[in-house]
């Protein structure tokens, strides 16, 4: 395969393979890092070579912005150099645009010479004499052969005009390449990637994710995006994903669904998980009961510090809930026996492993009840510098816990995930055609 990245100067044609370009740092002329390449935007036309119009780059953590290729002065090994005019306007894909990594890689196309179908593994772009970037080569692979398909198929390059189906529907595209770029992403960042994809592509990617991984991402999606994705999944799969979500997040999502769809999913969920969701749906959204999760760390008083630490290490326990254990008389499933107090992780770390948590209780807290307002919960979290609060019934039994992240989710504007950060002093406007 040709060298992936070389200087886009006046030395003639330069070929850049997109899959290897992803993750490359983007620099301004002074050498300051602006972000990293996330994808390449192309326009697929009925005639002629597809045109590459810009890069999608990750800046400021989770923000993705558009950088026209006309403002790229050089692409070198490990670096993309820009004119310095980089804007912080969030990238929004247009209908005529196609994302190479997000939509083209792993697409199955047909060779015009009649020799069959191949899968697109990479896409090469080149700059022409007019300084326009074109898609000039597709790196493709035939289907695996041999017993059980264990022998890798032949790989080779073709021109875009030598295949049909490049602009076909998302149903013809696999998700392998895109998933490889998501492997190490945190749940919030994975959700951000999913929200940028067409719904049909989201469903494809979701089909390749484990239930727990998908559940973590769905919890971080906006309400509208989460409802759309869950509604588009096979009903049985959607129910499995809801089973793996935190009960409060699953409740918020189910509450947004049409009543018939919600009833169908609840009937397919695990009985215990469905019971938790039904119980939480009885409370108003902006009360402690509506905010709480029914699955914090709950321990009997004789449990040891070592047991608490073991629970806190579990991956499925969110950080805000891992910082505290709620100590109750049996039963230790909510609603529990009488609530005795809470133990803070920081205090537990200073104690010997075999000490019982019942000896470390913090009992100096104002009671929070299920119908208390979000204002009351917020005041107590702030007053006592806590990450979670117990929610009790009138008999003093623990119903669940409200974490600070749940409160923030409800206090922020509905579109906070899409809201732009402050614009920096380096600003540009995205041109009409890149």
Order of alpha helices (4+ residues) and beta strands (2+ residues): beta-alpha-beta-beta-beta-beta-beta-beta-beta-beta-beta-beta-beta-beta-alpha-alpha-alpha-alpha-alpha-alpha-alpha-alpha-alpha-alpha-beta-alpha-alpha-beta-beta-alpha-alpha-beta-beta-alpha
